[in-house]
Amino acid sequence: MYDSGEIPSCMTTSIIVPVPKKGVDVSELPNRIPGLLFAEDAVVLADSAENLQTSLDAISAWSDAWTADNYAYLGYIMNSKWGVSGTIKNNKLKAQKVLYSAYGFLNRSNVLAALKIKFINSALLPIGCYGGETFGMSEARCHPIQTVIDQATRLVANVGKSAAMERIREELGITSVFLRTSIARERATIKWPASKTWISDLINKPIKAQKSTWPENKIQRQLDWPASNIPHTDSGPPGRRENANGQLLDCPTPIQHQNN
């Protein structure tokens, strides 16, 4: 907890809530009880309405200031652009560390192949697919993590880099990263919109560019139709249509554009 406005250099990637330390006095206690911070939940203690408002103003001012471009929450890497590249890179590095630590186990010939496969499916894959709800359904995004899983699979099957990995995974019963994350993303698509958290707001009200919104596309599709198919409206006689800016456009023939 820091209220000086300065963040230590060792914690530049962490979110620090400036919980006011003024706190309140309690009888029979030598020191005042300051504000408390539990994970992302802040507790503000004040002995008057004025002090409480001052503390709330300090937290509000802090919340409006951007303090970190990248932040790890429960092992998931978030950034200011809502990209998933940081998470994919982090999952790959963690999976590589686990693979290197278990290299001797996977390379031993006196260990049952079933145990090695169990290790990949129950330990290595969950680490690589952590947070797959956000980067699934894309083989390009899953490829960096899949390369680590394929290294472990080659050790189990004792094959080289030229082997057909898809067929080997099928024979050994090892799920691909793409399939596992796609299932997780499909489940999240069905479950998260009804969740009582902020993720439902992001799904139900996505941020889009102005030209990609539904009203803009709808108006553009109306302009694609010939003038004879456009009924007479208050916007003008047949053959004319009002666009998003309130301008009347002549549409004698279908307009050809990149959306076709």
C-alpha positions as CSV (number, residue, x, y, z in Angstrom):
1,M,0.0,0.0,0.0
2,Y,1.4,3.3,-1.1
3,D,-0.1,6.8,-0.8
4,S,2.9,8.9,-1.9
5,G,2.2,8.6,-5.6
6,E,5.6,6.9,-6.3
7,I,5.8,3.3,-7.2
8,P,8.9,1.3,-6.3
9,S,10.9,0.3,-9.4
10,C,10.7,-3.4,-8.4
11,M,6.9,-3.2,-8.7
12,T,6.4,-1.3,-11.9
13,T,4.3,-4.0,-13.5
14,S,1.9,-4.3,-10.5
15,I,-1.2,-2.4,-9.7
16,I,-0.9,-0.6,-6.3
17,V,-3.9,1.0,-4.7
18,P,-3.0,4.1,-2.7
19,V,-5.2,3.2,0.3
20,P,-5.1,6.1,2.7
21,K,-3.1,5.3,5.8
22,K,-4.7,7.9,8.1
23,G,-7.2,5.3,9.4
24,V,-9.0,5.6,12.7
25,D,-8.2,5.4,16.4
26,V,-9.5,2.5,18.4
27,S,-9.5,2.4,22.2
28,E,-6.9,0.2,23.9
29,L,-4.8,0.0,20.7
30,P,-1.5,1.9,20.6
31,N,-1.6,2.6,16.9
32,R,-4.2,3.7,14.4
33,I,-5.8,1.2,12.1
34,P,-5.0,2.3,8.5
35,G,-6.7,1.4,5.3
36,L,-6.4,-2.2,4.2
37,L,-6.0,-3.8,0.8
38,F,-7.0,-7.4,0.0
39,A,-6.0,-8.3,-3.5
40,E,-8.1,-5.9,-5.6
41,D,-10.5,-5.0,-2.8
42,A,-9.8,-1.9,-0.7
43,V,-11.1,-1.1,2.8
44,V,-11.1,2.6,3.7
45,L,-11.6,3.5,7.4
46,A,-12.4,7.1,8.5
47,D,-13.7,8.7,11.7
48,S,-15.7,11.4,9.9
49,A,-17.6,12.0,6.7
50,E,-15.0,14.6,5.6
51,N,-12.1,12.2,6.0
52,L,-14.0,9.4,4.2
53,Q,-14.7,11.7,1.3
54,T,-11.0,12.7,1.2
55,S,-10.0,9.1,1.1
56,L,-12.5,8.2,-1.7
57,D,-11.3,11.2,-3.7
58,A,-7.7,9.9,-3.4
59,I,-8.7,6.5,-4.7
60,S,-10.8,8.0,-7.5
61,A,-7.9,10.1,-8.7
62,W,-5.6,7.0,-8.6
63,S,-8.1,4.9,-10.6
64,D,-8.1,7.6,-13.4
65,A,-4.3,7.5,-13.8
66,W,-2.9,4.7,-16.0
67,T,0.0,3.1,-14.1
68,A,0.8,-0.1,-16.1
69,D,0.7,-1.2,-19.7
70,N,1.0,-4.9,-18.7
71,Y,-0.4,-6.7,-15.7
72,A,-0.5,-10.3,-14.7
73,Y,-3.6,-11.4,-12.9
74,L,-3.8,-15.0,-11.7
75,G,-1.1,-15.9,-14.3
76,Y,-2.9,-14.3,-17.2
77,I,-1.1,-11.4,-18.9
78,M,-3.2,-8.4,-19.7
79,N,-2.2,-5.3,-21.6
80,S,-3.7,-1.9,-22.5
81,K,-4.6,-3.1,-26.0
82,W,-6.4,-6.3,-24.9
83,G,-4.0,-8.4,-26.9
84,V,-3.2,-12.0,-26.3
85,S,0.4,-12.2,-27.5
86,G,1.7,-11.7,-23.9
87,T,-0.4,-14.6,-22.6
88,I,0.7,-16.9,-25.5
89,K,4.4,-16.0,-24.9
90,N,4.1,-16.5,-21.2
91,N,2.3,-19.9,-21.6
92,K,5.0,-21.0,-24.0
93,L,7.8,-20.1,-21.6
94,K,6.1,-21.9,-18.7
95,A,5.5,-25.0,-20.8
96,Q,9.1,-25.0,-21.9
97,K,10.3,-24.9,-18.3
98,V,8.1,-27.8,-17.4
99,L,9.3,-29.7,-20.4
100,Y,13.0,-29.2,-19.6
101,S,12.5,-30.2,-16.0
102,A,10.8,-33.4,-17.1
103,Y,13.1,-34.1,-20.0
104,G,14.8,-37.0,-18.2
105,F,11.4,-38.6,-17.4
106,L,10.1,-38.3,-20.9
107,N,13.3,-39.6,-22.4
108,R,13.7,-42.7,-20.2
109,S,13.0,-46.0,-22.0
110,N,12.0,-47.8,-18.9
111,V,9.0,-45.6,-18.2
112,L,5.7,-46.6,-19.5
113,A,4.5,-44.6,-22.5
114,A,1.1,-44.3,-20.9
115,L,2.6,-42.4,-17.9
116,K,4.4,-40.0,-20.3
117,I,1.1,-39.4,-22.2
118,K,-0.7,-38.8,-19.0
119,F,1.9,-36.2,-18.0
120,I,1.5,-34.4,-21.3
121,N,-2.3,-34.3,-21.1
122,S,-2.7,-33.6,-17.4
123,A,0.3,-31.3,-16.7
124,L,1.9,-29.9,-19.9
125,L,-1.2,-29.1,-21.9
126,P,-3.1,-27.3,-19.1
127,I,-0.1,-25.0,-18.6
128,G,0.1,-24.2,-22.2
129,C,-3.6,-23.8,-22.7
130,Y,-4.2,-21.6,-19.6
131,G,-6.5,-18.7,-20.6
132,G,-7.2,-20.4,-24.0
133,E,-10.7,-19.0,-23.9
134,T,-9.2,-15.8,-25.3
135,F,-6.8,-17.1,-28.0
136,G,-8.5,-20.3,-29.1
137,M,-9.9,-21.1,-32.5
138,S,-6.8,-19.9,-34.3
139,E,-4.0,-22.3,-35.3
140,A,-1.6,-19.4,-35.8
141,R,-2.0,-18.2,-32.3
142,C,-1.8,-21.7,-30.9
143,H,1.3,-22.6,-32.9
144,P,4.0,-21.3,-30.5
145,I,2.6,-23.4,-27.7
146,Q,2.0,-26.4,-29.9
147,T,5.7,-26.5,-30.8
148,V,6.5,-27.1,-27.1
149,I,3.9,-29.9,-26.9
150,D,5.3,-31.5,-30.1
151,Q,8.8,-31.6,-28.5
152,A,7.4,-33.6,-25.7
153,T,5.4,-35.8,-28.0
154,R,8.5,-36.6,-30.1
155,L,10.3,-37.7,-27.0
156,V,7.5,-40.1,-26.1
157,A,7.2,-41.5,-29.7
158,N,11.0,-41.4,-30.2
159,V,10.6,-39.8,-33.7
160,G,12.3,-36.9,-35.5
161,K,11.1,-33.5,-36.6
162,S,10.0,-34.9,-40.0
163,A,7.3,-37.1,-38.4
164,A,3.6,-36.4,-39.0
165,M,2.7,-35.0,-35.7
166,E,-1.0,-34.8,-36.2
167,R,-1.2,-38.6,-36.8
168,I,1.2,-39.3,-33.9
169,R,-1.0,-37.2,-31.6
170,E,-4.0,-39.2,-32.8
171,E,-2.4,-42.5,-32.1
172,L,-1.1,-41.5,-28.7
173,G,-4.3,-39.8,-27.6
174,I,-2.8,-36.4,-27.1
175,T,-5.1,-33.4,-27.7
176,S,-3.8,-30.6,-29.8
177,V,-3.6,-27.1,-28.3
178,F,-5.9,-25.8,-31.0
179,L,-8.6,-28.3,-30.2
180,R,-8.3,-27.8,-26.5
181,T,-8.4,-24.0,-26.6
182,S,-11.2,-24.0,-29.2
183,I,-13.4,-26.1,-26.9
184,A,-12.6,-23.7,-24.0
185,R,-13.5,-20.7,-26.2
186,E,-16.7,-22.2,-27.4
187,R,-17.7,-23.0,-23.8
188,A,-16.8,-19.4,-22.8
189,T,-18.8,-18.0,-25.6
190,I,-21.9,-19.7,-24.3
191,K,-21.3,-19.2,-20.6
192,W,-19.7,-15.8,-20.2
193,P,-22.4,-13.6,-21.7
194,A,-24.7,-14.6,-18.8
195,S,-22.0,-14.1,-16.2
196,K,-22.5,-11.5,-13.5
197,T,-19.1,-9.9,-14.0
198,W,-17.6,-7.3,-16.3
199,I,-16.8,-10.0,-19.0
200,S,-20.4,-10.1,-19.9
201,D,-20.4,-6.4,-20.7
202,L,-17.3,-6.8,-22.9
203,I,-19.0,-9.6,-24.9
204,N,-22.5,-8.1,-25.1
205,K,-21.2,-4.6,-26.0
206,P,-18.0,-5.0,-28.0
207,I,-16.0,-2.0,-29.1
208,K,-15.9,-1.6,-32.8
209,A,-14.7,0.9,-35.4
210,Q,-17.4,3.3,-36.6
211,K,-17.5,1.9,-40.1
212,S,-17.8,-1.7,-38.7
213,T,-21.0,-1.0,-36.7
214,W,-24.2,-2.6,-37.8
215,P,-26.0,0.6,-38.7
216,E,-23.2,1.7,-41.1
217,N,-23.2,-1.7,-42.8
218,K,-27.0,-1.7,-43.0
219,I,-27.0,1.7,-44.8
220,Q,-24.2,0.5,-47.2
221,R,-26.2,-2.6,-48.1
222,Q,-29.2,-0.4,-48.8
223,L,-27.2,1.6,-51.3
224,D,-26.2,-1.6,-53.1
225,W,-29.7,-2.2,-54.4
226,P,-30.9,-0.7,-57.7
227,A,-33.0,2.5,-57.7
228,S,-36.0,0.6,-58.9
229,N,-36.0,-1.6,-55.7
230,I,-35.9,1.5,-53.4
231,P,-39.4,2.6,-52.4
232,H,-40.4,6.2,-52.2
233,T,-39.7,7.7,-48.7
234,D,-39.6,11.1,-47.1
235,S,-35.9,11.2,-47.8
236,G,-36.6,11.8,-51.5
237,P,-38.1,10.4,-54.7
238,P,-37.5,6.8,-55.9
239,G,-33.9,6.3,-56.9
240,R,-32.5,8.3,-54.0
241,R,-31.5,7.2,-50.5
242,E,-30.3,9.2,-47.5
243,N,-26.9,8.1,-46.1
244,A,-25.6,8.3,-42.5
245,N,-24.7,12.0,-43.0
246,G,-28.1,13.0,-44.1
247,Q,-27.1,13.4,-47.8
248,L,-29.3,12.2,-50.6
249,L,-27.5,9.9,-53.0
250,D,-28.6,8.8,-56.5
251,C,-28.5,5.1,-56.9
252,P,-29.3,4.3,-60.6
253,T,-27.2,1.0,-60.4
254,P,-25.8,-1.2,-57.7
255,I,-22.8,0.3,-56.1
256,Q,-19.7,-2.0,-56.2
257,H,-17.5,-1.9,-53.2
258,Q,-15.1,-4.0,-51.2
259,N,-17.8,-5.6,-49.0
260,N,-19.2,-7.5,-52.0
